[in-house]
Amino acid sequence: MSCSPAAASRTIRRGRQRSLPTLQAATSIGRRRRAGNTGDGIRLGESVGGELRTDLSDPGAWAPVSLVPHRDGSVGHFPHLIERAKPGLIMVRSDGTRFANEANSYHDVMKALFAATPASAPAEAWAICDAKFLKRYGLGRVRPPPFPITPWIRNGYLKRGASIEALARACDISAEGLKATIGHYNRFAAHGEDPAFGRGDTPYNRVQGDTAHLPNPCVAPVDAGPFYAVKIVAGSLGTFAGLNTDEHARVLDAQERPIDGLYAVGNDMSSIMAGRYPSGGITLGPAMTFGYIAAHHAGGIPLKNNRSAAA
């Protein structure tokens, strides 16, 4: 499978996709984990006439990512997939305001951030928690005790403030905005409620929360100093943009004719959900399914449950 930021970038540049405020700065987890994973499969398909779909809702599976400084001067990328739904964390923009239900899918959270970000500004945010949260769950790359947090404070990855105002200054966030946001959030969070975004209202939210925390496994006040924050930037876990294919996973040309002998699955294949993200595994599931279909078609073996073949 090819997890190519280049494919997503080309989708945007071709002009049929809504512009995103930070596409060029998007950090691909897939590419960083596999340095050679740069979309060669898609480029090879295009070189023989394959058509890259550009009519998708989104060209990539967006994700909140933090930049992790390493001792050798390099920078790693950490995807924030788990702790966002835990009780006692919120995400805010530089004005100190929340912009999304943090317990929603990583793709939906980033789409909300894109929508809240002016076109001329980078889509960035801060994940904020208190000492109780950090001690129980950690934050991003920072692990809970007994692992030390001092190295992360020293290298700047983890910001700390004795008060909300001090944390805001450390992060260059509006102190007035952050104080007002946390004050409003805490009033309702004390009763397990989040009227602003409905956090914890859905099974999807709750299953990723902390079931031991009642009445809402996703909501708790942010009120026990010191307070902590990690900067979030726009990232991706994969791409939805890919080669146009038919029901047999055959690659199609610009006239939607199958190219003989050429098949595409996984992230080289255009999203079967047209760039939407219904749940985890939305690239892995189709990759396995269409890999099976493509192998049968290429080998001339009918699928046992294919009604059209049986007819």
C-alpha distance (Angstrom), angle and dihedral (degrees) to the residues before:
residue distance angle dihedral
M1 . . .
S2 3.78 . .
C3 3.79 118.4 .
S4 3.77 97.1 -169.2
P5 3.81 126.0 176.9
A6 3.81 85.7 -174.1
A7 3.80 90.9 63.9
A8 3.79 91.2 51.9
S9 3.80 90.7 47.3
R10 3.80 92.1 51.3
T11 3.80 89.6 50.0
I12 3.80 90.3 57.2
R13 3.81 95.0 43.4
R14 3.79 92.5 54.1
G15 3.77 86.7 70.1
R16 3.77 104.0 -125.6
Q17 3.78 94.9 98.9
R18 3.79 128.9 77.9
S19 3.79 110.1 -102.2
L20 3.80 115.5 -110.5
P21 3.81 121.0 -149.8
T22 3.81 97.1 -125.5
L23 3.78 107.8 22.2
Q24 3.79 95.3 127.1
A25 3.81 90.2 51.0
A26 3.80 94.9 46.5
T27 3.79 112.9 131.4
S28 3.79 114.4 -139.6
I29 3.79 114.4 -149.5
G30 3.80 89.5 -165.2
R31 3.77 93.9 54.8
R32 3.78 95.2 45.6
R33 3.77 93.0 50.6
R34 3.78 91.1 50.0
A35 3.79 109.2 30.7
G36 3.81 93.4 -164.1
N37 3.80 93.3 52.4
T38 3.80 96.6 106.0
G39 3.80 106.2 131.2
D40 3.81 102.3 -84.7
G41 3.81 91.3 146.3
I42 3.79 91.9 57.4
R43 3.81 92.4 45.6
L44 3.80 90.9 51.0
G45 3.78 90.1 51.0
E46 3.79 91.6 49.6
S47 3.80 91.0 49.2
V48 3.82 90.6 65.9
G49 3.78 95.8 42.9
G50 3.79 104.0 -80.2
E51 3.79 114.2 151.1
L52 3.81 122.9 -129.5
R53 3.80 109.8 -141.3
T54 3.79 113.2 -124.5
D55 3.81 101.6 173.4
L56 3.81 97.4 84.5
S57 3.77 128.4 129.4
D58 3.82 87.7 -124.8
P59 3.81 130.1 -0.9
G60 3.81 93.9 -146.0
A61 3.80 143.7 36.4
W62 3.79 96.9 -114.7
A63 3.79 121.1 -148.0
P64 3.81 138.1 178.3
V65 3.79 108.3 -108.4
S66 3.79 134.3 -178.2
L67 3.80 124.0 -151.5
V68 3.80 111.5 -122.5
P69 3.83 117.1 -156.7
H70 3.82 114.9 -140.4
R71 3.79 127.9 -153.8
D72 3.81 92.2 -112.3
G73 3.79 91.1 58.1
S74 3.79 95.9 -102.5
V75 3.79 123.1 122.9
G76 3.78 126.3 -128.2
H77 3.79 127.6 -160.2
F78 3.80 123.1 -128.7
P79 3.83 119.6 -165.3
H80 3.81 113.2 -143.4
L81 3.79 99.6 -140.6
I82 3.80 105.9 135.3
E83 3.79 116.4 30.7
R84 3.82 97.2 51.9
A85 3.82 91.6 81.4
K86 3.79 95.3 47.2
P87 3.84 117.3 106.3
G88 3.80 114.9 -95.1
L89 3.81 104.0 34.6
I90 3.78 129.2 104.1
M91 3.80 133.4 176.1
V92 3.80 122.6 -138.7
R93 3.78 139.1 177.1
S94 3.80 123.7 -125.9
D95 3.82 90.4 -83.0
G96 3.81 88.3 62.6
T97 3.80 95.9 -112.6
R98 3.79 129.5 125.6
F99 3.79 117.3 -119.6
A100 3.82 106.5 -175.6
N101 3.77 150.0 14.3
E102 3.80 96.5 -84.0
A103 3.82 91.9 -154.5
N104 3.80 93.7 62.2
S105 3.80 121.0 99.7
Y106 3.78 116.7 -64.3
H107 3.81 89.4 -114.1
D108 3.81 93.1 53.6
V109 3.80 92.5 46.0
M110 3.79 91.1 54.1
K111 3.79 92.9 45.4
A112 3.79 87.5 54.9
L113 3.80 89.9 49.7
F114 3.81 91.1 50.2
A115 3.79 90.1 50.4
A116 3.82 91.9 49.9
T117 3.80 94.6 47.1
P118 3.82 121.0 87.6
A119 3.81 112.6 -119.1
S120 3.80 91.8 -114.0
A121 3.82 94.9 52.2
P122 3.81 132.0 76.0
A123 3.80 115.5 -106.1
E124 3.79 98.2 -115.2
A125 3.79 134.1 145.1
W126 3.79 142.7 168.0
A127 3.80 128.1 -117.0
I128 3.80 105.8 -144.2
C129 3.79 131.3 -168.2
D130 3.79 141.4 151.9
A131 3.79 133.8 -115.1
K132 3.82 93.4 -88.1
F133 3.77 92.1 55.6
L134 3.80 94.7 46.1
K135 3.78 91.7 49.6
R136 3.81 92.7 51.7
Y137 3.82 104.3 35.0
G138 3.79 110.2 9.5
L139 3.80 120.5 -136.9
G140 3.79 123.8 -101.4
R141 3.79 109.8 -49.9
V142 3.83 90.3 -6.9
R143 3.78 110.7 98.5
P144 3.83 125.1 -150.3
P145 3.82 121.2 -107.2
P146 2.94 138.2 -28.6
F147 3.80 83.5 42.1
P148 3.83 112.0 84.4
I149 3.79 122.1 -115.5
T150 3.82 98.0 -165.0
P151 3.84 95.1 88.4
W152 3.82 89.9 54.7
I153 3.79 91.7 50.9
R154 3.80 91.0 48.1
N155 3.79 94.8 51.7
G156 3.80 91.5 46.7
Y157 3.80 97.9 -116.4
L158 3.82 93.2 113.4
K159 3.80 119.2 46.0
R160 3.80 120.5 -155.9
G161 3.78 134.7 -168.7
A162 3.79 132.2 177.3
S163 3.80 88.1 -140.4
I164 3.80 136.6 21.2
E165 3.80 89.5 -104.0
A166 3.82 91.9 51.0
L167 3.80 91.2 50.1
A168 3.79 90.4 49.3
R169 3.81 90.2 54.0
A170 3.80 91.6 48.6
C171 3.81 90.4 53.0
D172 3.83 97.0 37.6
I173 3.81 89.1 -119.0
S174 3.79 123.9 146.2
A175 3.80 102.4 -89.8
E176 3.79 92.2 -158.1
G177 3.79 92.2 49.4
L178 3.80 94.5 46.1
K179 3.80 93.6 47.0
A180 3.80 91.2 50.4
T181 3.81 92.6 46.5
I182 3.80 94.7 49.9
G183 3.81 91.8 43.5
H184 3.81 91.3 53.9
Y185 3.80 93.0 42.5
N186 3.82 93.6 49.0
R187 3.81 94.6 51.8
F188 3.79 90.6 63.3
A189 3.81 97.7 29.0
A190 3.80 89.3 64.0
H191 3.82 85.7 69.9
G192 3.81 95.5 39.7
E193 3.80 93.4 -102.6
D194 3.79 134.2 130.4
P195 3.81 108.5 -178.2
A196 3.81 91.9 168.7
F197 3.81 96.1 64.4
G198 3.80 108.2 -1.6
R199 3.76 95.2 -118.5
G200 3.79 111.4 -172.5
D201 3.79 94.2 17.8
T202 3.81 95.4 114.5
P203 3.82 132.7 58.9
Y204 3.82 88.6 -121.3
N205 3.80 90.1 58.9
R206 3.79 95.4 43.9
V207 3.79 97.4 48.2
Q208 3.81 88.9 60.4
G209 3.79 94.0 45.1
D210 3.80 128.9 77.4
T211 3.80 110.1 -78.1
A212 3.81 90.1 -163.0
H213 3.79 89.7 63.7
L214 3.80 114.4 84.5
P215 2.95 147.6 -125.7
N216 3.81 89.9 7.7
P217 3.84 119.2 18.4
C218 3.81 90.2 -155.9
V219 3.80 103.5 44.7
A220 3.82 132.8 69.5
P221 3.81 133.1 139.9
V222 3.80 121.5 -90.6
D223 3.80 96.5 -137.0
A224 3.82 113.6 117.3
G225 3.79 112.3 92.9
P226 2.88 146.4 -111.6
F227 3.78 93.5 66.9
Y228 3.79 127.1 -150.6
A229 3.79 139.1 -159.2
V230 3.80 141.2 -176.5
K231 3.79 123.1 -161.6
I232 3.80 116.9 -116.5
V233 3.81 124.0 -152.7
A234 3.79 132.4 -177.2
G235 3.78 114.0 -82.5
S236 3.76 142.2 154.9
L237 3.79 137.6 -135.9
G238 3.78 94.5 -159.3
T239 3.75 144.8 -29.8
F240 3.78 132.7 -87.7
A241 3.80 92.8 -170.4
G242 3.79 110.0 93.9
L243 3.78 146.7 129.0
N244 3.78 117.3 -46.8
T245 3.82 110.4 -111.4
D246 3.80 139.9 176.9
E247 3.80 130.9 -127.7
H248 3.82 90.5 -76.8
A249 3.84 92.1 52.6
R250 3.80 90.4 -109.4
V251 3.80 113.6 151.6
L252 3.81 113.6 -114.2
D253 3.80 128.3 -145.6
A254 3.81 127.3 -136.7
Q255 3.83 90.1 -77.5
E256 3.83 89.5 49.8
R257 3.79 92.4 -110.5
P258 3.81 117.1 144.0
I259 3.80 116.1 -108.4
D260 3.78 107.3 -129.9
G261 3.80 113.3 -108.6
L262 3.82 96.0 -0.4
Y263 3.81 119.8 118.0
A264 3.82 132.1 169.9
V265 3.79 131.4 -164.7
G266 3.80 136.9 162.8
N267 3.78 117.1 23.8
D268 3.81 91.2 -18.5
M269 3.80 86.2 66.4
S270 3.79 118.9 73.6
S271 3.80 113.7 -104.2
I272 3.80 112.9 -84.9
M273 3.82 85.8 -147.4
A274 3.82 91.4 57.1
G275 3.79 91.6 -116.6
R276 3.79 98.9 -44.3
Y277 3.80 126.1 126.2
P278 3.82 114.7 -139.7
S279 3.81 96.8 162.9
G280 3.78 148.0 -30.2
G281 3.80 116.1 -56.5
I282 3.79 95.4 32.9
T283 3.81 90.1 139.9
L284 3.82 97.7 34.8
G285 3.81 95.9 51.4
P286 3.82 95.4 50.8
A287 3.83 89.9 42.3
M288 3.81 91.1 59.8
T289 3.79 94.0 40.3
F290 3.79 97.4 48.1
G291 3.79 92.2 39.7
Y292 3.80 86.5 60.1
I293 3.81 91.6 45.8
A294 3.82 93.6 46.8
A295 3.80 92.7 49.6
H296 3.79 91.7 52.3
H297 3.79 93.3 46.2
A298 3.80 93.8 47.1
G299 3.80 90.0 49.2
G300 3.78 93.8 46.3
I301 3.81 91.1 -118.8
P302 3.82 115.5 143.6
L303 3.77 117.2 -129.7
K304 3.80 109.0 -113.0
N305 3.80 94.4 -133.4
N306 3.78 96.8 39.7
R307 3.80 104.6 120.2
S308 3.79 94.2 -167.4
A309 3.81 90.4 54.3
A310 3.81 91.0 48.5
A311 3.79 90.6 50.6
